[in-house]
Amino acid sequence: MRIVITVLLACFLLKSCAKPEPGKQVSITIENNKKGAPVTLGIPFPKGALYSVDNLRLLTADGTEIPCQTTEVSNWGPIDESIKWVWVFFFSEEGSDYVLEYGDGVVPMLPKEKIISTNNMRPQGGIDVNTGPLSFSIHKRGNGFLDAVYLDSDQDGKFAENELIGSSKGENRGSFFDILDDAGIDASKAVINEVFREKGSGPMHSIFRIEGTYTYNRADNNISPFSIWLHTYAGKSYIKVLHTMTYTGIPDKHKIQEGQHANIATQNDKILSEQTADDPGWTQPNDQIAGVGLQIKYHLDDNVSVTMPLYDGDWKDEQAKAVMEEVTVIGDETIQLLQKGPGDKKSPSLRSLYLSGFKKDEGQDTTDAKPSFVATVDKAGENIAQAQKAKGWINVSDGKRGVGVGIKNFLKEYPKGIALDASTSTLIGSIWPKENGPKSFARANTESDGEMLDNFAQGITKTTEFIYYYHDNDSPEGVGQKMDYVLDAPVAHASPEWYTGSKVYGNMAPFSEKHPEFENALQYKYQWWAYNQENEPWYGIFDYGDGKTYFFNGRWVMWTNNEPTVDFMLWTNFMRTGDPKFFNLAQAMSRHTMDVDNIHWPRKRTYYGEINDAIDFWNYEEEPESTPYLGIGRRHANEHWNALLSAHVWIQGWIADYYLAADHRALEVAKMTGDTYINRIWGEHDLRGRRLYLSVLNLVELYDATKLKKYKDELDDRVNIMLELQERQGGNLLLDRYGYSQTYVAQGLYKYQQITGDEKVRKALVNHARWVRDVPPLNHEMESYLATIYPLLIGYEFSGEKVYLDEALARARVLKIGELPKKPEDYQNAVEYSEDLVKISNLPASMGRFTNWQTNQGLRVFGWTHAYNIPYLLYWLDQENID
């Protein structure tokens, strides 16, 4: 017995002393890498592969472990508790290649440098943050942004009074949103209501969400909510800031009618007339944006110098050289960097084009128009430098210490500005510079647009990304590197095979050259979209990210407003290719549509109960209720805020943005839309047709990301309604009216079945595949017919019957295209490019209308015909070895 015990003890000691077995590995690549950059990687894991983020570590290409911070974002519940999505945060090294190791035996190293912070949620509280070299505070009774910033210049680990480098300007103007109307400018005051730590916060990277309100002096100006997400980094003296403003003004002077539009009515007692085109108030601005931005006072010696890069060359030239401008500031002078772009264009509505026979009218938007961009540097009101494009940052220094401020997408989200006022030692980062003139939301004309005549600008939001860098007289090159951490951020990704192999979005194939005629059909369209976004250009503070829908006679018409989940198409292509261009295109579209293409106000604040007095809740109860339209989307139209519809919001791409880019606002806005579904403001109308199909797609993504019971209950109910209606429709899950909605039904129910294992849903999808095989929908011609390819593939996956795959292949033959004779950058204009795209197309023409699914059109119809079919078709071609 003693011998046995001795042997067992020896085995135990040997096992305890042995090194843990190496885990499984995922290759990671950072595109556009910059040493030291803060990087957040959103990465999925297959079901059953990972059960704890404590079993992840990060290695460089040579096998050296570096610290990382990991967060579980979602799991494979409710049927499996393994992890589905993870955020991995780290600071990049010199190389671009890394290895993420995972497994039960993997134990990560802990970071040496850690953020220390306090969050006092009491009425007089706020946050105090210490990153090591930097300390700052933001208080509820402060001034709406950074109240005090200290830089540990002597590196003694303490923050003395003489190390104060930034503070609030005071007067509740740390951030501002000023309104202009007939009474003049009403300057806002910022009040901070709440401060929270966000998911993903840890020792290396902590995120704070600040919720506040802009108040005004005049009673006719509505209060305006704002949010600030503030990212802090251990051992670093820079912070990233995302600021979200909300326009709550009355956009024009039209006579307000009582009632609701028929296509968004929550009752039938009072329906608005669409016959009010003779009201001149539609085109007369009322509350305009005078200026929006963030400002902070710098504490440097007098007579500072200011540096900023301007690009030497055309605004379209991505290889243009940056030339550093340096200006010495003496006394109370001001320095203003301003980026302007083209003014609002007169663009025809789709309806007016139909009525005119698509003739070109003088003054209408065409591809021949040359946009004008100008970046200016003014000193004391006089121009001292000018270019077409500024990089978007300035640095102020007294030779010992300095402050750098940068704004992302300085050109693409024009107008933008950064100013220095030496008389008050203030740095102002302008989201909308007052020097550009006011922003009006009045209509350009009184044409019916999106089948409506109204103005829904109230409730539009806009999120702008800043970087602030406090330093001990870093060189312009060093400052520029820090600015690029945000302004030209690196993009980290796993291999395309890892994303598709995880199955988080079903059976997709990664990009390959095995089936070029199908792959070209995808990639050429995305390249065409990118070409037009850059060359039209589809730029501007409320336009960037979106693109136009239809190409008529050399003219683009009608903003897409994300139908049908355009941002998710681009996120999918990023995962399939690993190309950072698609990451940036996707995020721009996600941010545009969650901000601009959604109704955000009036919105009753969330009650948190951080105040001890019970009366706090009853005061909250008396606050005005939210609009019933909170969270619903804007319809594609000539202008983003001209039309709404009862089924025109897609959150699938927002959730992908949340997973892949750790974009917290994306989930927040998605929840707002999900809560609207629960309210069922349209009664049974909300539970029929495309409203039902789209709601299931949206709710399944939202539930999967949050695991909140309220979304699961609503989702279950809607899925059961869909299955009940299928019985009445002979096996068809859709009304014939909505044949193009195949992708909503197929993707939504497929994911529902994937995460719940519901066999009734599996059977319903097979029955639906049989229906569309035998009775193909043609109610929208190719839009509906080609949209059945993915449902047929699901039928094959779940039944094993090859007849479904054969039919999917037969319908997909028209999607094949040949090769373009030129690369996108070699085309001189969109007309020439368009002609070549049509020449290589095999798509049939429409029987009696414009062929809106042709290869030279935008991404709207493309979603139904190509984007949500080909990646899944390629998977089965590879699985079955079909050429």
Secondary structure, 3 states (H helix, E strand, C coil): CHHHHHHHHHHHHHHHHCCCCCCEEEEEEEECCCCCCEEEEEEECCCCCCCCHHHEEEEECCCCEECCEEEEEEECCCCCCCEEEEEEEEECCCCCEEEEEECCCCCCCCCCCCCEEEEECCCCCEEEEECCCEEEEEECCCCCCCCEEEECCCCCCCCCHHHEEEECCCCCCCEEEEEEECCEEECCEEEEEEEEECCCCCCCEEEEEEEEEEECCCCCCCCEEEEEEEEEECCCCEEEEEEEEECCCCCECCCCCCCECHHHCCCCCCECCCCCCCCHHHHCECCEEEEEEEEEEECCCCCCEEEEEEEECCCCCCCCEEEEEEEECCCCCEEEEEEECCCCCCCCCHHHHHHHCCCCCCCCCCCCCCCCCEEEEEECCEEEEEECEECCEEEEECCCCEEEEEECCCCCCCCEEEEEECCCCEEEEEEECHHHCCECCCCCCCCCECCECCCCCCCCEEEEEEEEEEECCCCHHHHHHHHHHHHCCCEEEECHHHHHHCCCCCCCCCCCCCCHHHHHHHHHHHHHHHHHHHHCCCCCCCCCCCCEEEEECCEEEEECCCCCCHHHHHHHHHHHHCCHHHHHHHHHHHHHHHHCCECCCCCCCCCCCCCCCCHHHHHHHCCCCCCCCCCCEECCECCCCCCECCCCCCCHHHHHHHHHHCCHHHHHHHHHHHHHHHHCCCHHHHHCHHHHHHHHHHHHHHHHHHCCHHHHHHHHHHHHHHHHHHHHCCCCCCCHHHHHHHHHHHHHHHHHHHHHCCHHHHHHHHHHHHHHHHCCCCCCCHHHHHCCHHHHHHHHHHHCCHHHHHHHHHHHHHHCCCCCCCCHHHCCCHHHHHHHHHHCCCCCCCCCCCCCCCCCCCCHHHHHHHHCCHHHHHHHHHHCCCC
